[in-house]
Amino acid sequence: MAYRHWRFLCVALLTNSVFAQTSPGSSQTCTITSQYVESNGTIDDSPAIASAFAQCASGGTIVFSEGVDYNVFTPVSASNLSDVTIQVLGNLHLPQNVTAMQELYNTTTAASGSTNLYWFTFQGPGIQFVGNPNITTGWINSYGQAWWDANPVNGTGLAGRPHLMYFNTTHGSMKYFKSRKPIAWNVQIRGDDISVSHSIIDAYSTSGSFPFNTDGFDVTATDVTITDSVIYNGDDAIAVQSGSYNVLFQGGTIGYQTHGMSIGSLGQNQASFANVSNITFDDITIINGVYAARFKSWQGGQGIAQNISWTNMRVYNVSFPIFVTQSYINQGGNQTQIENGTTTARPNNSTVNMQDFTWANFTGTVNTFSPGDGSCVTDPCWYDVGLPDLKHTEAVIVECNTNTSCKNFQMSGIEVFPQSLDSPSVICINASMELNPNLGFDCANGTFVPTQ
């Protein structure tokens, strides 16, 4: 009887909590009615949200109303959308019960590691996500602080963490996306011809605990622009993955304990060929980050990354302003954003080769007084491993796996100095002058002396 009553309640919510309106000659608009206020924040609005996405899945507009709060206690999966506008003008609230969310996670295929659980899945052509330009509303509140605080000593994040959003579209856009205290990754972008602008991601921890794996944008897509955004987090602000090309990340600020603008990680699955090309990072301010410009590929991987540039960067208190490694390993486990792969006993018999890379016009300071961040749970710290004679005065670190795996590297206008006011230094391995005639400095460990 209780089950039949619950089914009736769900049907009633689905029927009565969406206001659908269609005017002659126009598309349908589904405005979601919230029960947040009358329930004192206890009733789940997910059934009404699901109903709205079902009713307006093709050519419609789904509206979370201005200044209204919504509880989203159940993951929302809308994978059959077409030419839809999603207006997030109000505030969305995920559950605050960590244990309950972990239990839900464990009922999904994500628990086996074969998939990822996203709280919001939006998939289909022509999706336009429109947030609110008003800074006081239009937020997705994930209450990640409780998850970060519950992380055990020397842990790398609680098990059973859902990610926030899977955004897979063609000819789509995202504007004014705002995420507060994400539990894990923010947005996984897939598809083609996607523009993102004016996003704000706040993964700032107020207690000193570290916000592990709070990636800003993980991109596995083509023809993508991400502009004018502010990302404060505890992992990559943007990570461009295999299969991506023609990606522009421009005109924003990243900080807190960010891991910067990354290519990769590439080559974790030794059986697949990684391919990334035509990636531009430009006009970015990086504050208090571990990294600014970063490339990471796994030893024993295979593939090619080419025509990639970081230009016009302002770095303040950054531990590693320019960092290249072809021997990356993931501290937290065997899963990254798009694939699994072994993390131990990897035969180093191949490399994800790098070609036509540019770093130009970097200004600012290297963090010499307190380098690194709260993600360090090993001794030595994961980000210090394998770096010979590390001084934390390095403006540039380039670790090529072989003397043929890096080709046509160019650096110019690198004016970055340590906070200690010592001379900037460099660690450089295997970037041969024969293959990199315009490298811009001598590839030798020691003082960084630019030649152009």
C-alpha positions, 0 to 999 in steps of 0.5 A, a space after each residue: 500500500 505504501 508503494 502504491 501511495 508513493 507512486 501516486 505522490 510521484 505522479 501528482 508531483 509530475 503533473 502539478 509542479 510544472 507550468 507549461 505554456 505555449 503561445 501561437 507560433 512559439 515553442 513550449 516553455 516549462 516553468 518548474 514550480 518549487 516546493 522548497 518554501 512550503 516544505 521548509 526545504 525538505 521536499 525533493 523537486 526532482 520529479 517536477 524537474 524530470 517532468 519539465 525536461 520530458 515535456 519540453 525536450 524538443 525545441 522547448 525552454 525549461 525555466 528554474 525561476 528567478 530567485 526561487 530555490 529548488 531541491 534536486 535530491 535525485 540525479 537528473 538525466 535528460 539525454 534526449 534533448 534537442 534545441 532546448 534552452 535551460 534557464 537556471 535563474 534560481 538556486 539549485 540545492 543538492 542533498 546535504 547528507 553525505 552518507 545518503 548520497 554515497 548509498 545512492 552512488 553505490 546503487 549505480 554502475 559508477 560504484 564498479 568504476 565502469 562509469 561516472 555518476 553525474 548529478 545532471 546529464 544534459 545530452 543532445 544537439 542544440 542545448 543552450 544553458 543560460 544561468 543568471 548574470 546576477 551574482 546572488 542567484 542562479 547557483 548550483 549548491 553541492 555542499 562539497 565542504 562536508 565531503 572535503 572535511 570528512 576526507 580522512 588523514 592522508 586520503 585523496 577524497 571520499 569514495 562514492 563522490 558524484 560529479 556535477 554535470 555531463 554536458 554533451 551537445 553540438 552547436 550548444 552553449 553555456 553562459 553564467 554557469 555558477 557552481 558553489 562547493 562542488 563535490 568533485 568534477 564540475 562539468 565534463 564537456 563533450 560534443 562539437 561547436 560549444 561556447 562557454 562564457 562567464 562561468 564562476 566555480 567556487 571550490 574554496 574550502 573554508 576549513 583548510 580541508 582540501 577540495 580534491 578533484 574539483 576540476 573546472 571543465 574537463 573537455 573531450 570535444 572539438 571546436 570549444 571556446 571557454 572565455 571570461 570565467 573565474 575558477 577557484 578550485 583544487 584541481 585542473 581549472 581546465 583539462 583537455 583530453 584525448 580526442 579534442 581539437 580546436 579548443 580556446 580557453 581565454 580571458 579569465 582568472 583561475 586560483 585558490 589551489 588550482 592545478 592550472 590549464 592542463 593538457 591531459 592526462 594523456 596515454 593512461 590506457 596503453 592500448 589507445 592512441 591519444 590525440 590532441 591538437 590546436 589548443 590555445 590558452 590565452 590571457 589568463 591570471 593564475 593566483 596561488 596555483 600549483 601549476 599554471 601551464 601544464 602538460 601531463 602524459 603517462 609513461 608507456 602511453 602512445 599518441 601525439 599532442 601538437 600545436 598547443 600554446 599558452 600565451 599572455 599569462 600573469 602568474 602570482 604565487 604559483 609553484 610551477 608556472 610552466 610544467 611538462 612531464 611525460 611520466 605522469 601518475 595519478 595519486 588518487 587511483 587508476 581512473 581519470 576523467 575519460 578512461 581507466 588504466 594501470 598505474 603500476 608496472 607500466 613498461 616505458 616503451 612508448 610516449 605521447 609525443 609533443 610537437 609545436 608547443 609555445 609558451 610566450 609572455 609569462 609574468 609574475 612570481 614563483 611560490 618559493 615560501 610555501 610551494 604546493 597545496 593541500 593535495 600532498 598526502 605522500 612524502 615526497 609530495 606527488 608533485 615533487 617526485 622525479 624532479 632532480 635538485 628541486 629548489 622551488 625557484 623554477 620558472 620552467 620544468 620540462 621533462 621529456 621522456 626521450 630525446 626525440 619525444 619533444 619537438 619544436 618547443 618555443 619559449 619567449 618573454 618568460 619573466 617570472 621570478 621567485 618570491 625569494 628574489 633568487 635567480 629563477 631556475 630551470 629543470 630541463 630533460 631531453 629537450 634536444 636543441 636539434 629538435 627544438 632550435 627555438 627553445 628559448 633557453 639552454 636545456 640544462 638544470 640550473 639558472 634559467 637564462 632566456 636566449 629569446 
